[in-house]
């Protein structure tokens, strides 16, 4: 669950992905488009059922990292594309 910020580079990369407790996802693109639908996880694979067709993620993972000075983050990797969120600090 939570919001993950992306770099938004290129037409296929999202500026933000938001996962909800109810099993839904919202994907925000740099052109202002927002696609919403169910997210289904099966082990290390994930399918985002978005309008226009499903988005298949073969490998996903979450890795925490400490940036020092009380700042901590988590890195979400979706098939090698990185999204990040701050978990503690100023």
C-alpha beads as a LAMMPS data file, in Angstrom:
LAMMPS data file: protein, C-alpha beads

90 atoms
89 bonds

1 atom types
1 bond types

-500.0 500.0 xlo xhi
-500.0 500.0 ylo yhi
-500.0 500.0 zlo zhi

Masses

1 110.0

Atoms # bond

1 1 1 0.000 0.000 0.000
2 1 1 1.047 3.574 -0.436
3 1 1 2.303 6.073 -3.001
4 1 1 5.486 5.505 -4.960
5 1 1 7.087 8.271 -7.038
6 1 1 8.562 7.519 -10.452
7 1 1 10.660 9.563 -12.825
8 1 1 7.943 9.917 -15.483
9 1 1 10.532 9.697 -18.268
10 1 1 9.189 8.483 -21.570
11 1 1 5.564 7.799 -22.409
12 1 1 5.489 4.381 -20.710
13 1 1 6.817 5.437 -17.301
14 1 1 4.558 6.621 -14.551
15 1 1 5.122 9.683 -12.405
16 1 1 3.373 7.951 -9.502
17 1 1 1.847 4.589 -8.622
18 1 1 -0.554 4.326 -5.712
19 1 1 -1.617 0.987 -4.210
20 1 1 -4.750 0.790 -2.047
21 1 1 -5.661 -1.705 0.703
22 1 1 -8.730 -2.815 -1.260
23 1 1 -6.470 -4.355 -3.942
24 1 1 -6.655 -1.485 -6.423
25 1 1 -3.949 0.579 -8.080
26 1 1 -3.848 4.052 -9.646
27 1 1 -1.117 4.777 -12.198
28 1 1 -0.381 8.461 -12.893
29 1 1 1.378 9.387 -16.149
30 1 1 3.313 12.542 -17.068
31 1 1 0.608 13.535 -19.584
32 1 1 -1.983 13.820 -16.788
33 1 1 -3.656 10.503 -17.529
34 1 1 -4.609 8.363 -14.515
35 1 1 -5.496 4.697 -14.988
36 1 1 -7.185 2.730 -12.185
37 1 1 -7.976 -0.930 -11.701
38 1 1 -7.405 -4.058 -9.642
39 1 1 -3.867 -5.221 -8.846
40 1 1 -3.299 -8.963 -8.500
41 1 1 -0.076 -10.363 -7.015
42 1 1 1.072 -13.938 -7.614
43 1 1 4.442 -14.457 -5.926
44 1 1 7.002 -12.264 -7.681
45 1 1 4.581 -11.469 -10.544
46 1 1 1.905 -8.786 -10.578
47 1 1 -0.897 -7.937 -12.999
48 1 1 -2.387 -4.447 -13.055
49 1 1 -5.806 -4.660 -14.724
50 1 1 -5.964 -1.181 -16.257
51 1 1 -8.226 0.263 -18.968
52 1 1 -6.758 -0.521 -22.384
53 1 1 -5.402 -3.881 -21.285
54 1 1 -3.543 -5.470 -18.413
55 1 1 -0.014 -4.476 -17.463
56 1 1 2.038 -7.565 -16.626
57 1 1 4.961 -7.258 -14.213
58 1 1 7.149 -10.361 -14.248
59 1 1 9.306 -9.395 -11.268
60 1 1 8.630 -6.919 -8.504
61 1 1 10.332 -6.246 -5.197
62 1 1 10.502 -3.714 -2.369
63 1 1 13.861 -2.838 -0.815
64 1 1 14.254 -0.482 2.148
65 1 1 17.280 1.822 2.296
66 1 1 18.616 4.311 4.810
67 1 1 19.729 7.645 3.356
68 1 1 21.230 8.806 6.640
69 1 1 20.345 11.753 8.870
70 1 1 17.091 10.034 9.884
71 1 1 15.765 9.650 6.331
72 1 1 14.580 6.224 5.202
73 1 1 13.066 5.160 1.903
74 1 1 11.701 2.106 0.128
75 1 1 12.481 1.280 -3.481
76 1 1 9.804 -0.504 -5.518
77 1 1 11.143 -2.249 -8.632
78 1 1 8.697 -3.249 -11.361
79 1 1 10.610 -5.197 -14.016
80 1 1 13.664 -3.025 -13.379
81 1 1 11.816 0.332 -13.317
82 1 1 12.321 2.056 -9.971
83 1 1 9.743 3.904 -7.872
84 1 1 10.535 5.329 -4.439
85 1 1 8.758 6.527 -1.331
86 1 1 9.979 8.120 1.873
87 1 1 9.132 6.148 5.015
88 1 1 10.710 8.387 7.692
89 1 1 12.522 11.655 8.180
90 1 1 11.853 15.375 7.731

Bonds

1 1 1 2
2 1 2 3
3 1 3 4
4 1 4 5
5 1 5 6
6 1 6 7
7 1 7 8
8 1 8 9
9 1 9 10
10 1 10 11
11 1 11 12
12 1 12 13
13 1 13 14
14 1 14 15
15 1 15 16
16 1 16 17
17 1 17 18
18 1 18 19
19 1 19 20
20 1 20 21
21 1 21 22
22 1 22 23
23 1 23 24
24 1 24 25
25 1 25 26
26 1 26 27
27 1 27 28
28 1 28 29
29 1 29 30
30 1 30 31
31 1 31 32
32 1 32 33
33 1 33 34
34 1 34 35
35 1 35 36
36 1 36 37
37 1 37 38
38 1 38 39
39 1 39 40
40 1 40 41
41 1 41 42
42 1 42 43
43 1 43 44
44 1 44 45
45 1 45 46
46 1 46 47
47 1 47 48
48 1 48 49
49 1 49 50
50 1 50 51
51 1 51 52
52 1 52 53
53 1 53 54
54 1 54 55
55 1 55 56
56 1 56 57
57 1 57 58
58 1 58 59
59 1 59 60
60 1 60 61
61 1 61 62
62 1 62 63
63 1 63 64
64 1 64 65
65 1 65 66
66 1 66 67
67 1 67 68
68 1 68 69
69 1 69 70
70 1 70 71
71 1 71 72
72 1 72 73
73 1 73 74
74 1 74 75
75 1 75 76
76 1 76 77
77 1 77 78
78 1 78 79
79 1 79 80
80 1 80 81
81 1 81 82
82 1 82 83
83 1 83 84
84 1 84 85
85 1 85 86
86 1 86 87
87 1 87 88
88 1 88 89
89 1 89 90
